[in-house]
Amino acid sequence: MTLTPVPGTAPGVSDILTRLEHTIAARRDAAPDSSYVAQLNARGLPVIARKLGEEAVEAVVAALSGDDTELTGEAADVLFHLTVLLNARGIALADVFAELERREGTSGIDEKNSRSE
């Protein structure tokens, strides 16, 4: 799948996420004392999921504080921890991108209603 760049967006965003995904996959089975990713995986899926939740809450707090720099950092933390969680579950970012592409052009209201049926 190839994502088409949108004018005004950062170049290589999908490349950065793909490199992140590969780095996480490479570090997953490392010694826990040498890798944060390995530490999270050694502690299990509930800990990874909880950490993602904590980071999401921190992003919400940063969004409400009005501090763009803090929000940017927290958003990076959310993306990182989401990628760790997806990797732990064996879900590729390409699958997430494909789902986003499937939803493209669909009203958010219509998409949400389709899940309620």
N, CA, C and O atoms as CSV, one atom per row, in Angstrom:
chain,resi,resn,atom,element,x,y,z
A,1,MET,N,N,0.842,-1.174,0.000
A,1,MET,CA,C,0.000,0.000,0.000
A,1,MET,C,C,0.885,1.235,0.000
A,1,MET,O,O,1.873,1.287,0.733
A,2,THR,N,N,0.555,2.210,-0.793
A,2,THR,CA,C,1.289,3.459,-0.853
A,2,THR,C,C,0.365,4.588,-0.450
A,2,THR,O,O,-0.701,4.781,-1.034
A,3,LEU,N,N,0.793,5.333,0.559
A,3,LEU,CA,C,0.014,6.494,0.973
A,3,LEU,C,C,0.423,7.685,0.125
A,3,LEU,O,O,1.614,7.942,-0.054
A,4,THR,N,N,-0.538,8.400,-0.391
A,4,THR,CA,C,-0.275,9.578,-1.200
A,4,THR,C,C,-0.033,10.763,-0.288
A,4,THR,O,O,-0.863,11.072,0.567
A,5,PRO,N,N,1.124,11.445,-0.466
A,5,PRO,CA,C,1.383,12.619,0.376
A,5,PRO,C,C,0.317,13.683,0.169
A,5,PRO,O,O,-0.152,13.904,-0.947
A,6,VAL,N,N,-0.051,14.323,1.239
A,6,VAL,CA,C,-1.026,15.411,1.194
A,6,VAL,C,C,-0.252,16.715,1.272
A,6,VAL,O,O,0.627,16.861,2.121
A,7,PRO,N,N,-0.567,17.676,0.388
A,7,PRO,CA,C,0.136,18.959,0.454
A,7,PRO,C,C,0.058,19.559,1.854
A,7,PRO,O,O,-1.001,19.576,2.481
A,8,GLY,N,N,1.201,20.051,2.329
A,8,GLY,CA,C,1.248,20.684,3.642
A,8,GLY,C,C,1.532,19.730,4.787
A,8,GLY,O,O,1.591,20.153,5.941
A,9,THR,N,N,1.710,18.439,4.487
A,9,THR,CA,C,2.026,17.480,5.547
A,9,THR,C,C,3.517,17.195,5.551
A,9,THR,O,O,4.215,17.451,4.571
A,10,ALA,N,N,3.986,16.670,6.651
A,10,ALA,CA,C,5.400,16.352,6.775
A,10,ALA,C,C,5.763,15.211,5.834
A,10,ALA,O,O,5.057,14.204,5.783
A,11,PRO,N,N,6.853,15.356,5.090
A,11,PRO,CA,C,7.260,14.280,4.192
A,11,PRO,C,C,7.738,13.075,4.986
A,11,PRO,O,O,8.359,13.223,6.039
A,12,GLY,N,N,7.453,11.905,4.487
A,12,GLY,CA,C,7.982,10.694,5.083
A,12,GLY,C,C,7.330,10.240,6.372
A,12,GLY,O,O,7.918,9.441,7.101
A,13,VAL,N,N,6.135,10.722,6.677
A,13,VAL,CA,C,5.494,10.335,7.935
A,13,VAL,C,C,5.321,8.826,7.996
A,13,VAL,O,O,5.628,8.212,9.018
A,14,SER,N,N,4.834,8.216,6.919
A,14,SER,CA,C,4.653,6.767,6.952
A,14,SER,C,C,5.992,6.066,7.033
A,14,SER,O,O,6.080,4.986,7.617
A,15,ASP,N,N,7.060,6.660,6.453
A,15,ASP,CA,C,8.397,6.071,6.566
A,15,ASP,C,C,8.870,6.074,8.016
A,15,ASP,O,O,9.465,5.102,8.482
A,16,ILE,N,N,8.609,7.154,8.719
A,16,ILE,CA,C,9.009,7.241,10.130
A,16,ILE,C,C,8.285,6.178,10.945
A,16,ILE,O,O,8.897,5.496,11.767
A,17,LEU,N,N,6.986,6.038,10.720
A,17,LEU,CA,C,6.219,5.028,11.453
A,17,LEU,C,C,6.685,3.623,11.106
A,17,LEU,O,O,6.734,2.754,11.976
A,18,THR,N,N,7.026,3.393,9.852
A,18,THR,CA,C,7.521,2.077,9.443
A,18,THR,C,C,8.862,1.783,10.102
A,18,THR,O,O,9.090,0.665,10.564
A,19,ARG,N,N,9.757,2.779,10.153
A,19,ARG,CA,C,11.039,2.579,10.844
A,19,ARG,C,C,10.813,2.323,12.328
A,19,ARG,O,O,11.482,1.477,12.921
A,20,LEU,N,N,9.877,3.047,12.930
A,20,LEU,CA,C,9.548,2.818,14.337
A,20,LEU,C,C,9.061,1.390,14.538
A,20,LEU,O,O,9.488,0.708,15.469
A,21,GLU,N,N,8.171,0.943,13.665
A,21,GLU,CA,C,7.639,-0.417,13.769
A,21,GLU,C,C,8.765,-1.450,13.687
A,21,GLU,O,O,8.774,-2.413,14.454
A,22,HIS,N,N,9.707,-1.261,12.772
A,22,HIS,CA,C,10.818,-2.203,12.631
A,22,HIS,C,C,11.743,-2.167,13.858
A,22,HIS,O,O,12.226,-3.208,14.304
A,23,THR,N,N,11.982,-0.982,14.393
A,23,THR,CA,C,12.824,-0.856,15.587
A,23,THR,C,C,12.178,-1.572,16.773
A,23,THR,O,O,12.849,-2.284,17.519
A,24,ILE,N,N,10.879,-1.376,16.936
A,24,ILE,CA,C,10.151,-2.034,18.029
A,24,ILE,C,C,10.204,-3.542,17.864
A,24,ILE,O,O,10.432,-4.262,18.837
A,25,ALA,N,N,9.998,-4.031,16.651
A,25,ALA,CA,C,10.052,-5.472,16.394
A,25,ALA,C,C,11.440,-6.027,16.709
A,25,ALA,O,O,11.559,-7.119,17.264
A,26,ALA,N,N,12.488,-5.283,16.358
A,26,ALA,CA,C,13.856,-5.738,16.601
A,26,ALA,C,C,14.198,-5.765,18.081
A,26,ALA,O,O,14.982,-6.604,18.525
A,27,ARG,N,N,13.617,-4.858,18.840
A,27,ARG,CA,C,13.946,-4.759,20.274
A,27,ARG,C,C,13.029,-5.584,21.165
A,27,ARG,O,O,13.313,-5.759,22.350
A,28,ARG,N,N,11.961,-6.082,20.625
A,28,ARG,CA,C,10.959,-6.800,21.418
A,28,ARG,C,C,11.555,-7.947,22.233
A,28,ARG,O,O,11.221,-8.119,23.405
A,29,ASP,N,N,12.423,-8.718,21.620
A,29,ASP,CA,C,12.976,-9.894,22.280
A,29,ASP,C,C,14.384,-9.679,22.817
A,29,ASP,O,O,15.083,-10.642,23.131
A,30,ALA,N,N,14.804,-8.425,22.925
A,30,ALA,CA,C,16.116,-8.111,23.501
A,30,ALA,C,C,16.080,-8.361,25.008
A,30,ALA,O,O,15.028,-8.644,25.580
A,31,ALA,N,N,17.220,-8.254,25.620
A,31,ALA,CA,C,17.290,-8.376,27.076
A,31,ALA,C,C,16.543,-7.192,27.691
A,31,ALA,O,O,16.796,-6.044,27.325
A,32,PRO,N,N,15.621,-7.464,28.627
A,32,PRO,CA,C,14.845,-6.368,29.227
A,32,PRO,C,C,15.685,-5.275,29.872
A,32,PRO,O,O,15.239,-4.131,29.960
A,33,ASP,N,N,16.897,-5.604,30.326
A,33,ASP,CA,C,17.721,-4.565,30.940
A,33,ASP,C,C,18.403,-3.678,29.903
A,33,ASP,O,O,19.056,-2.697,30.257
A,34,SER,N,N,18.251,-4.024,28.606
A,34,SER,CA,C,18.879,-3.229,27.565
A,34,SER,C,C,17.877,-2.482,26.679
A,34,SER,O,O,18.279,-1.685,25.831
A,35,SER,N,N,16.570,-2.735,26.868
A,35,SER,CA,C,15.584,-2.149,25.973
A,35,SER,C,C,14.267,-1.904,26.696
A,35,SER,O,O,13.725,-2.797,27.347
A,36,TYR,N,N,13.762,-0.682,26.573
A,36,TYR,CA,C,12.452,-0.347,27.152
A,36,TYR,C,C,11.355,-1.172,26.500
A,36,TYR,O,O,10.439,-1.636,27.178
A,37,VAL,N,N,11.442,-1.356,25.183
A,37,VAL,CA,C,10.457,-2.169,24.473
A,37,VAL,C,C,10.457,-3.587,25.029
A,37,VAL,O,O,9.396,-4.162,25.271
A,38,ALA,N,N,11.633,-4.146,25.232
A,38,ALA,CA,C,11.738,-5.498,25.786
A,38,ALA,C,C,11.184,-5.541,27.216
A,38,ALA,O,O,10.541,-6.518,27.601
A,39,GLN,N,N,11.427,-4.496,27.997
A,39,GLN,CA,C,10.888,-4.437,29.357
A,39,GLN,C,C,9.362,-4.477,29.328
A,39,GLN,O,O,8.739,-5.230,30.076
A,40,LEU,N,N,8.770,-3.663,28.463
A,40,LEU,CA,C,7.310,-3.643,28.362
A,40,LEU,C,C,6.780,-5.012,27.962
A,40,LEU,O,O,5.827,-5.506,28.564
A,41,ASN,N,N,7.379,-5.624,26.961
A,41,ASN,CA,C,6.913,-6.928,26.493
A,41,ASN,C,C,7.097,-8.004,27.556
A,41,ASN,O,O,6.261,-8.898,27.684
A,42,ALA,N,N,8.170,-7.926,28.307
A,42,ALA,CA,C,8.400,-8.910,29.373
A,42,ALA,C,C,7.336,-8.798,30.458
A,42,ALA,O,O,7.014,-9.786,31.117
A,43,ARG,N,N,6.792,-7.603,30.644
A,43,ARG,CA,C,5.770,-7.388,31.675
A,43,ARG,C,C,4.375,-7.770,31.198
A,43,ARG,O,O,3.466,-7.941,32.009
A,44,GLY,N,N,4.202,-7.904,29.885
A,44,GLY,CA,C,2.948,-8.426,29.359
A,44,GLY,C,C,2.005,-7.385,28.783
A,44,GLY,O,O,2.158,-6.181,28.990
A,45,LEU,N,N,1.025,-7.897,28.054
A,45,LEU,CA,C,0.054,-7.060,27.346
A,45,LEU,C,C,-0.720,-6.110,28.268
A,45,LEU,O,O,-0.915,-4.952,27.898
A,46,PRO,N,N,-1.169,-6.547,29.452
A,46,PRO,CA,C,-1.895,-5.596,30.314
A,46,PRO,C,C,-1.069,-4.365,30.684
A,46,PRO,O,O,-1.607,-3.261,30.772
A,47,VAL,N,N,0.226,-4.549,30.899
A,47,VAL,CA,C,1.089,-3.417,31.246
A,47,VAL,C,C,1.269,-2.506,30.036
A,47,VAL,O,O,1.243,-1.282,30.165
A,48,ILE,N,N,1.451,-3.106,28.859
A,48,ILE,CA,C,1.589,-2.307,27.639
A,48,ILE,C,C,0.316,-1.497,27.406
A,48,ILE,O,O,0.385,-0.306,27.105
A,49,ALA,N,N,-0.831,-2.129,27.541
A,49,ALA,CA,C,-2.113,-1.448,27.325
A,49,ALA,C,C,-2.306,-0.324,28.347
A,49,ALA,O,O,-2.757,0.767,27.997
A,50,ARG,N,N,-1.967,-0.593,29.598
A,50,ARG,CA,C,-2.106,0.440,30.631
A,50,ARG,C,C,-1.186,1.628,30.339
A,50,ARG,O,O,-1.575,2.781,30.524
A,51,LYS,N,N,0.028,1.340,29.885
A,51,LYS,CA,C,0.966,2.413,29.569
A,51,LYS,C,C,0.438,3.261,28.422
A,51,LYS,O,O,0.567,4.485,28.454
A,52,LEU,N,N,-0.158,2.635,27.407
A,52,LEU,CA,C,-0.770,3.390,26.312
A,52,LEU,C,C,-1.881,4.283,26.857
A,52,LEU,O,O,-1.990,5.445,26.468
A,53,GLY,N,N,-2.695,3.752,27.744
A,53,GLY,CA,C,-3.767,4.541,28.355
A,53,GLY,C,C,-3.234,5.733,29.125
A,53,GLY,O,O,-3.788,6.829,29.038
A,54,GLU,N,N,-2.155,5.527,29.883
A,54,GLU,CA,C,-1.535,6.626,30.630
A,54,GLU,C,C,-1.048,7.719,29.678
A,54,GLU,O,O,-1.242,8.909,29.927
A,55,GLU,N,N,-0.417,7.296,28.593
A,55,GLU,CA,C,0.096,8.268,27.632
A,55,GLU,C,C,-1.046,9.014,26.951
A,55,GLU,O,O,-0.931,10.209,26.676
A,56,ALA,N,N,-2.141,8.322,26.678
A,56,ALA,CA,C,-3.300,8.973,26.059
A,56,ALA,C,C,-3.878,10.036,26.990
A,56,ALA,O,O,-4.236,11.127,26.546
A,57,VAL,N,N,-3.968,9.719,28.269
A,57,VAL,CA,C,-4.467,10.694,29.245
A,57,VAL,C,C,-3.526,11.904,29.305
A,57,VAL,O,O,-3.980,13.047,29.358
A,58,GLU,N,N,-2.231,11.647,29.297
A,58,GLU,CA,C,-1.270,12.753,29.316
A,58,GLU,C,C,-1.416,13.627,28.067
A,58,GLU,O,O,-1.246,14.844,28.141
A,59,ALA,N,N,-1.728,13.015,26.927
A,59,ALA,CA,C,-1.952,13.786,25.699
A,59,ALA,C,C,-3.201,14.659,25.833
A,59,ALA,O,O,-3.212,15.804,25.381
A,60,VAL,N,N,-4.237,14.123,26.447
A,60,VAL,CA,C,-5.467,14.896,26.651
A,60,VAL,C,C,-5.181,16.084,27.563
A,60,VAL,O,O,-5.625,17.199,27.288
A,61,VAL,N,N,-4.449,15.853,28.637
A,61,VAL,CA,C,-4.112,16.936,29.560
A,61,VAL,C,C,-3.292,18.003,28.838
A,61,VAL,O,O,-3.529,19.198,29.015
A,62,ALA,N,N,-2.337,17.574,28.033
A,62,ALA,CA,C,-1.513,18.530,27.285
A,62,ALA,C,C,-2.366,19.312,26.280
A,62,ALA,O,O,-2.151,20.507,26.079
A,63,ALA,N,N,-3.320,18.646,25.661
A,63,ALA,CA,C,-4.201,19.326,24.703
A,63,ALA,C,C,-5.013,20.404,25.392
A,63,ALA,O,O,-5.212,21.489,24.844
A,64,LEU,N,N,-5.475,20.108,26.577
A,64,LEU,CA,C,-6.297,21.065,27.307
A,64,LEU,C,C,-5.479,22.184,27.939
A,64,LEU,O,O,-6.012,23.254,28.230
A,65,SER,N,N,-4.189,21.945,28.152
A,65,SER,CA,C,-3.337,22.973,28.747
A,65,SER,C,C,-2.956,24.049,27.735
A,65,SER,O,O,-2.547,25.148,28.109
A,66,GLY,N,N,-3.094,23.726,26.458
A,66,GLY,CA,C,-2.757,24.692,25.420
A,66,GLY,C,C,-1.289,24.746,25.072
A,66,GLY,O,O,-0.878,25.618,24.306
A,67,ASP,N,N,-0.475,23.838,25.610
A,67,ASP,CA,C,0.961,23.823,25.354
A,67,ASP,C,C,1.248,22.908,24.168
A,67,ASP,O,O,1.235,21.685,24.305
A,68,ASP,N,N,1.506,23.502,23.002
A,68,ASP,CA,C,1.705,22.722,21.783
A,68,ASP,C,C,2.935,21.825,21.855
A,68,ASP,O,O,2.911,20.700,21.357
A,69,THR,N,N,3.997,22.308,22.462
A,69,THR,CA,C,5.215,21.501,22.567
A,69,THR,C,C,4.970,20.265,23.414
A,69,THR,O,O,5.397,19.167,23.058
A,70,GLU,N,N,4.286,20.442,24.528
A,70,GLU,CA,C,3.973,19.307,25.395
A,70,GLU,C,C,3.048,18.318,24.676
A,70,GLU,O,O,3.253,17.106,24.751
A,71,LEU,N,N,2.040,18.835,23.985
A,71,LEU,CA,C,1.123,17.961,23.255
A,71,LEU,C,C,1.866,17.181,22.170
A,71,LEU,O,O,1.603,15.995,21.970
A,72,THR,N,N,2.782,17.831,21.476
A,72,THR,CA,C,3.556,17.157,20.441
A,72,THR,C,C,4.344,15.988,21.036
A,72,THR,O,O,4.373,14.899,20.462
A,73,GLY,N,N,4.972,16.212,22.166
A,73,GLY,CA,C,5.721,15.150,22.833
A,73,GLY,C,C,4.830,14.017,23.302
A,73,GLY,O,O,5.174,12.845,23.152
A,74,GLU,N,N,3.693,14.364,23.866
A,74,GLU,CA,C,2.764,13.337,24.338
A,74,GLU,C,C,2.169,12.550,23.167
A,74,GLU,O,O,1.947,11.343,23.273
A,75,ALA,N,N,1.912,13.237,22.054
A,75,ALA,CA,C,1.402,12.539,20.866
A,75,ALA,C,C,2.434,11.529,20.366
A,75,ALA,O,O,2.077,10.424,19.957
A,76,ALA,N,N,3.703,11.906,20.400
A,76,ALA,CA,C,4.763,10.968,20.017
A,76,ALA,C,C,4.774,9.766,20.954
A,76,ALA,O,O,4.946,8.632,20.506
A,77,ASP,N,N,4.592,10.003,22.249
A,77,ASP,CA,C,4.537,8.909,23.218
A,77,ASP,C,C,3.357,7.980,22.932
A,77,ASP,O,O,3.488,6.760,23.029
A,78,VAL,N,N,2.206,8.558,22.579
A,78,VAL,CA,C,1.024,7.752,22.261
A,78,VAL,C,C,1.301,6.881,21.038
A,78,VAL,O,O,1.020,5.682,21.056
A,79,LEU,N,N,1.848,7.473,19.979
A,79,LEU,CA,C,2.149,6.702,18.770
A,79,LEU,C,C,3.154,5.587,19.059
A,79,LEU,O,O,2.998,4.466,18.575
A,80,PHE,N,N,4.181,5.896,19.847
A,80,PHE,CA,C,5.179,4.892,20.209
A,80,PHE,C,C,4.530,3.727,20.956
A,80,PHE,O,O,4.706,2.569,20.579
A,81,HIS,N,N,3.786,4.035,22.003
A,81,HIS,CA,C,3.196,2.975,22.823
A,81,HIS,C,C,2.097,2.218,22.080
A,81,HIS,O,O,1.916,1.023,22.310
A,82,LEU,N,N,1.361,2.889,21.194
A,82,LEU,CA,C,0.392,2.192,20.359
A,82,LEU,C,C,1.105,1.209,19.446
A,82,LEU,O,O,0.631,0.090,19.251
A,83,THR,N,N,2.230,1.610,18.889
A,83,THR,CA,C,2.988,0.723,18.017
A,83,THR,C,C,3.543,-0.472,18.794
A,83,THR,O,O,3.569,-1.587,18.272
A,84,VAL,N,N,3.984,-0.254,20.027
A,84,VAL,CA,C,4.428,-1.366,20.878
A,84,VAL,C,C,3.266,-2.333,21.111
A,84,VAL,O,O,3.439,-3.548,21.016
A,85,LEU,N,N,2.086,-1.797,21.415
A,85,LEU,CA,C,0.909,-2.630,21.666
A,85,LEU,C,C,0.519,-3.422,20.417
A,85,LEU,O,O,0.261,-4.623,20.496
A,86,LEU,N,N,0.476,-2.755,19.281
A,86,LEU,CA,C,0.134,-3.449,18.041
A,86,LEU,C,C,1.127,-4.575,17.765
A,86,LEU,O,O,0.735,-5.679,17.387
A,87,ASN,N,N,2.411,-4.289,17.956
A,87,ASN,CA,C,3.443,-5.307,17.745
A,87,ASN,C,C,3.246,-6.492,18.677
A,87,ASN,O,O,3.377,-7.644,18.264
A,88,ALA,N,N,2.934,-6.210,19.925
A,88,ALA,CA,C,2.721,-7.287,20.904
A,88,ALA,C,C,1.548,-8.175,20.506
A,88,ALA,O,O,1.537,-9.367,20.815
A,89,ARG,N,N,0.569,-7.606,19.828
A,89,ARG,CA,C,-0.602,-8.359,19.364
A,89,ARG,C,C,-0.425,-8.923,17.961
A,89,ARG,O,O,-1.306,-9.622,17.461
A,90,GLY,N,N,0.713,-8.626,17.316
A,90,GLY,CA,C,0.971,-9.133,15.977
A,90,GLY,C,C,0.208,-8.407,14.881
A,90,GLY,O,O,-0.058,-8.976,13.822
A,91,ILE,N,N,-0.142,-7.160,15.132
A,91,ILE,CA,C,-0.872,-6.357,14.149
A,91,ILE,C,C,0.099,-5.367,13.509
A,91,ILE,O,O,0.750,-4.589,14.207
A,92,ALA,N,N,0.192,-5.398,12.202
A,92,ALA,CA,C,1.103,-4.520,11.469
A,92,ALA,C,C,0.476,-3.146,11.269
A,92,ALA,O,O,-0.741,-3.016,11.139
A,93,LEU,N,N,1.320,-2.131,11.247
A,93,LEU,CA,C,0.832,-0.791,10.937
A,93,LEU,C,C,0.174,-0.758,9.561
A,93,LEU,O,O,-0.757,0.017,9.343
A,94,ALA,N,N,0.638,-1.577,8.643
A,94,ALA,CA,C,0.019,-1.633,7.312
A,94,ALA,C,C,-1.453,-1.996,7.420
A,94,ALA,O,O,-2.268,-1.520,6.630
A,95,ASP,N,N,-1.800,-2.832,8.386
A,95,ASP,CA,C,-3.207,-3.193,8.595
A,95,ASP,C,C,-4.009,-1.985,9.096
A,95,ASP,O,O,-5.153,-1.778,8.693
A,96,VAL,N,N,-3.406,-1.209,9.961
A,96,VAL,CA,C,-4.063,0.001,10.468
A,96,VAL,C,C,-4.214,1.018,9.335
A,96,VAL,O,O,-5.271,1.630,9.183
A,97,PHE,N,N,-3.158,1.195,8.546
A,97,PHE,CA,C,-3.230,2.108,7.403
A,97,PHE,C,C,-4.312,1.665,6.432
A,97,PHE,O,O,-5.056,2.492,5.904
A,98,ALA,N,N,-4.402,0.357,6.196
A,98,ALA,CA,C,-5.429,-0.162,5.276
A,98,ALA,C,C,-6.829,0.137,5.805
A,98,ALA,O,O,-7.727,0.469,5.031
A,99,GLU,N,N,-7.017,0.024,7.109
A,99,GLU,CA,C,-8.325,0.334,7.696
A,99,GLU,C,C,-8.632,1.817,7.557
A,99,GLU,O,O,-9.765,2.190,7.253
A,100,LEU,N,N,-7.642,2.661,7.776
A,100,LEU,CA,C,-7.848,4.100,7.589
A,100,LEU,C,C,-8.179,4.410,6.134
A,100,LEU,O,O,-9.047,5.234,5.843
A,101,GLU,N,N,-7.479,3.739,5.228
A,101,GLU,CA,C,-7.742,3.950,3.807
A,101,GLU,C,C,-9.159,3.485,3.443
A,101,GLU,O,O,-9.841,4.126,2.644
A,102,ARG,N,N,-9.593,2.365,4.034
A,102,ARG,CA,C,-10.946,1.858,3.789
A,102,ARG,C,C,-11.991,2.881,4.231
A,102,ARG,O,O,-13.027,3.044,3.586
A,103,ARG,N,N,-11.708,3.564,5.332
A,103,ARG,CA,C,-12.655,4.541,5.878
A,103,ARG,C,C,-12.601,5.890,5.179
A,103,ARG,O,O,-13.510,6.706,5.336
A,104,GLU,N,N,-11.549,6.134,4.410
A,104,GLU,CA,C,-11.376,7.432,3.764
A,104,GLU,C,C,-12.582,7.770,2.899
A,104,GLU,O,O,-13.049,6.946,2.113
A,105,GLY,N,N,-13.075,8.981,3.053
A,105,GLY,CA,C,-14.217,9.431,2.282
A,105,GLY,C,C,-15.557,9.052,2.886
A,105,GLY,O,O,-16.606,9.391,2.338
A,106,THR,N,N,-15.528,8.351,4.010
A,106,THR,CA,C,-16.758,7.960,4.699
A,106,THR,C,C,-16.971,8.914,5.866
A,106,THR,O,O,-16.038,9.210,6.613
A,107,SER,N,N,-18.167,9.381,6.015
A,107,SER,CA,C,-18.499,10.233,7.151
A,107,SER,C,C,-18.208,9.487,8.448
A,107,SER,O,O,-18.515,8.301,8.571
A,108,GLY,N,N,-17.625,10.172,9.396
A,108,GLY,CA,C,-17.375,9.563,10.697
A,108,GLY,C,C,-18.651,9.075,11.348
A,108,GLY,O,O,-18.655,8.044,12.022
A,109,ILE,N,N,-19.726,9.800,11.154
A,109,ILE,CA,C,-21.022,9.399,11.706
A,109,ILE,C,C,-21.490,8.106,11.040
A,109,ILE,O,O,-21.941,7.179,11.713
A,110,ASP,N,N,-21.378,8.054,9.701
A,110,ASP,CA,C,-21.792,6.840,8.989
A,110,ASP,C,C,-20.928,5.641,9.385
A,110,ASP,O,O,-21.434,4.533,9.563
A,111,GLU,N,N,-19.626,5.872,9.519
A,111,GLU,CA,C,-18.712,4.777,9.879
A,111,GLU,C,C,-19.048,4.259,11.268
A,111,GLU,O,O,-19.110,3.047,11.480
A,112,LYS,N,N,-19.263,5.149,12.203
A,112,LYS,CA,C,-19.612,4.744,13.573
A,112,LYS,C,C,-20.925,4.002,13.596
A,112,LYS,O,O,-21.041,2.982,14.276
A,113,ASN,N,N,-21.933,4.490,12.861
A,113,ASN,CA,C,-23.238,3.818,12.813
A,113,ASN,C,C,-23.133,2.425,12.203
A,113,ASN,O,O,-23.884,1.528,12.586
A,114,SER,N,N,-22.214,2.230,11.259
A,114,SER,CA,C,-22.062,0.913,10.637
A,114,SER,C,C,-21.540,-0.119,11.633
A,114,SER,O,O,-21.800,-1.312,11.478
A,115,ARG,N,N,-20.807,0.328,12.656
A,115,ARG,CA,C,-20.300,-0.576,13.681
A,115,ARG,C,C,-21.367,-0.917,14.721
A,115,ARG,O,O,-21.238,-1.912,15.435
A,116,SER,N,N,-22.411,-0.105,14.813
A,116,SER,CA,C,-23.460,-0.298,15.824
A,116,SER,C,C,-24.513,-1.311,15.387
A,116,SER,O,O,-25.314,-1.773,16.199
A,117,GLU,N,N,-24.509,-1.647,14.117
A,117,GLU,CA,C,-25.551,-2.523,13.577
A,117,GLU,C,C,-25.334,-3.962,13.960
A,117,GLU,O,O,-26.125,-4.827,13.584
